Amino acid sequence: IRTRIDGKEMAAVRYKGRRVNTRIETRRNQPLGFAAYETAGAIRNVEVRGNHAFPAGRFVTALNPLHAFSERRLREALRKLKDLYHQKGYPRARIKLADKTIDTDRNRIDLVFEVEEGPHVEVVFLGAEHISKRRLRKTVTVLSEGSIDDVEVEVSAEALRTYFVNLGYPNAQISTARETGPDGTIFIVFAIDPGPERRIRFLSFKGNR
């Protein structure tokens, strides 16, 4: 498939072994352009800029260059990498595709990513030693939701209180604090006072027949 404008060749694609389709798309007063959708090719080079928490190899693993490149797989890889940053304590991490170069002759693709990791955040739990920290981390939302503002911290505190109420601690109290370490790490502290445990030991129904 070859495309020429004013006699100048603008694109040349070998389509043997590929599926080709066309569609009509017209917008008034827009310049002529070319676009490829769900393009399949092999990833050749991956460059990552601004990453410190994870090596570039982690990005390559998420992209899995052993499989053909597609826009869908790229979006899925970016989602997984963002979730990975959140789990590592970077709730404000942002990853964007800065450049994508396609070598149509060799059907190879070079990708460049730019990462803004944001501040490192540590969640600290004080009290309630009988509950695993892993379970408590799954309950709070400050890391998974990508926000560490006061509203999200209070939402996490309420989620913790509800969790303890459901465990049988109706008077559980949760207080919060925020501290910044010398290296810039932000510590979000949840101080938990579960209070006495309450259990229903006996139920009595009157008037039932």
C-alpha positions in Angstrom: 0.0 0.0 0.0 1.5 3.3 -1.1 0.2 6.8 -0.5 1.4 9.9 -2.6 0.5 13.6 -2.2 1.5 15.8 -5.2 3.6 13.0 -6.5 5.6 12.6 -3.3 5.4 9.2 -1.5 4.1 9.8 2.0 3.7 6.2 3.2 4.5 2.7 2.1 3.3 -0.4 4.0 3.7 -4.0 3.2 0.4 -5.7 4.0 1.2 -9.3 3.3 0.1 -11.4 6.2 -1.8 -8.5 7.8 -5.5 -7.5 8.0 -6.3 -4.2 6.4 -9.6 -2.3 6.7 -10.7 1.3 5.8 -13.1 3.8 7.1 -14.4 7.2 6.1 -13.7 10.1 8.5 -14.2 13.7 7.4 -13.8 16.8 9.5 -14.2 20.2 8.0 -11.1 22.4 7.7 -8.8 19.8 9.3 -5.4 19.0 7.7 -4.9 15.7 6.1 -3.3 13.1 8.4 -2.6 9.4 8.7 -3.4 7.2 11.7 -3.0 3.5 12.6 -5.3 1.8 15.0 -4.5 -1.4 17.0 -1.2 -1.6 15.1 0.6 -4.8 15.7 4.4 -4.8 15.7 7.4 -5.9 17.7 8.8 -3.7 20.5 12.5 -3.0 19.8 13.7 -0.4 22.3 12.1 0.9 25.6 13.5 4.1 27.2 12.2 5.2 30.6 12.9 8.7 32.1 12.4 9.9 35.6 12.1 6.4 37.2 13.8 5.8 40.6 11.6 3.4 42.5 11.6 0.8 39.7 14.3 -0.1 37.1 13.5 0.2 33.4 13.4 -3.6 33.3 10.2 -3.6 35.3 8.6 -1.5 32.5 9.9 -3.9 29.8 8.4 -6.8 31.8 5.0 -5.1 32.0 5.1 -4.5 28.2 6.2 -8.1 27.5 8.0 -7.5 24.2 7.7 -11.3 23.4 4.1 -10.4 22.3 3.2 -8.2 19.4 2.6 -4.5 20.3 -0.9 -3.2 20.4 -2.5 0.0 21.8 -4.7 -2.2 24.0 -1.8 -4.0 25.5 0.0 -0.7 26.0 -2.9 0.7 28.0 -3.1 -2.4 30.1 0.7 -2.2 30.9 0.4 1.4 31.9 -2.4 0.6 34.2 -0.5 -2.2 35.9 2.6 0.0 36.3 0.5 2.7 37.9 -1.0 0.2 40.3 2.5 -1.1 41.1 3.6 2.4 42.0 0.6 2.9 44.2 1.4 -0.3 46.1 5.0 0.8 46.5 3.9 4.0 48.2 3.7 6.4 45.3 0.0 7.4 45.1 0.7 10.4 42.9 2.8 8.6 40.3 2.1 9.5 36.7 3.3 7.6 33.7 2.9 8.8 30.1 4.1 7.7 26.7 6.4 10.5 25.6 7.3 9.2 22.1 6.4 6.2 19.9 8.5 5.7 16.8 7.4 3.1 14.3 9.8 1.6 11.7 7.3 0.5 9.0 10.0 -1.3 6.9 11.0 -3.6 9.8 7.7 -3.5 11.7 9.5 -2.4 14.9 8.4 0.0 17.5 10.5 2.2 19.9 8.8 3.6 23.0 9.8 6.4 25.4 8.1 6.8 28.8 8.3 9.7 31.2 7.6 9.1 34.9 6.6 11.6 37.6 6.8 9.5 40.7 5.7 12.2 43.2 6.4 11.9 46.9 7.0 8.6 48.6 4.3 7.9 51.2 4.5 5.5 54.1 1.3 4.4 56.0 1.9 3.8 59.7 -0.5 2.0 62.1 -0.2 2.4 65.8 -2.2 0.2 68.1 -4.4 -2.8 67.3 -1.3 -5.1 67.3 -3.6 -8.2 67.0 -4.6 -7.2 63.5 -2.0 -7.7 60.7 -0.6 -4.6 59.1 -1.3 -6.1 55.7 -5.0 -6.4 56.5 -5.1 -2.8 57.7 -3.2 -1.6 54.5 -5.9 -3.2 52.4 -8.6 -1.3 54.3 -7.2 2.2 53.8 -7.6 4.0 50.5 -4.9 6.6 50.5 -2.6 4.6 48.3 -5.0 2.8 46.0 -7.0 6.0 45.2 -3.9 8.0 44.3 -4.6 10.8 46.8 -3.2 11.7 50.2 -5.2 14.9 50.9 -7.1 15.4 54.1 -10.4 14.2 52.7 -8.9 10.9 51.5 -7.2 10.4 54.9 -10.5 10.9 56.7 -12.1 8.5 54.3 -9.4 5.9 55.2 -9.9 6.6 58.9 -13.7 6.0 58.6 -13.0 2.7 56.6 -10.8 1.6 59.5 -13.4 2.4 62.1 -16.1 0.5 60.1 -13.7 -2.5 59.8 -13.2 -2.6 63.6 -16.9 -2.1 64.3 -17.6 -5.1 62.1 -15.0 -7.1 64.1 -16.9 -6.4 67.3 -15.4 -3.2 68.5 -18.3 -0.7 68.4 -16.4 2.0 70.3 -13.3 2.0 68.0 -11.6 5.4 67.7 -9.2 6.3 64.9 -7.0 9.5 64.9 -4.7 10.6 62.1 -1.5 12.6 61.8 0.8 13.6 59.0 4.6 13.9 59.2 7.4 14.5 56.7 10.8 12.8 57.1 14.2 14.4 56.3 14.3 12.7 52.9 10.9 14.0 52.0 8.9 10.8 52.7 5.4 11.6 53.9 4.2 9.5 56.8 0.5 9.2 57.3 -0.2 7.8 60.8 -3.4 6.1 61.9 -3.6 5.7 65.7 -6.1 3.0 66.5 -7.9 2.5 69.8 -10.2 -0.4 69.2 -11.8 -0.2 72.7 -13.3 -3.2 74.4 -14.5 -6.1 72.3 -18.3 -6.7 72.4 -19.9 -9.9 71.4 -23.6 -10.9 71.3 -23.9 -13.8 73.7 -27.6 -14.2 73.9 -30.7 -13.3 71.9 -34.2 -13.3 73.3 -37.4 -12.8 71.2 -40.7 -11.9 72.9 -44.1 -12.1 71.3 -43.1 -14.4 68.5 -45.5 -17.3 67.8 
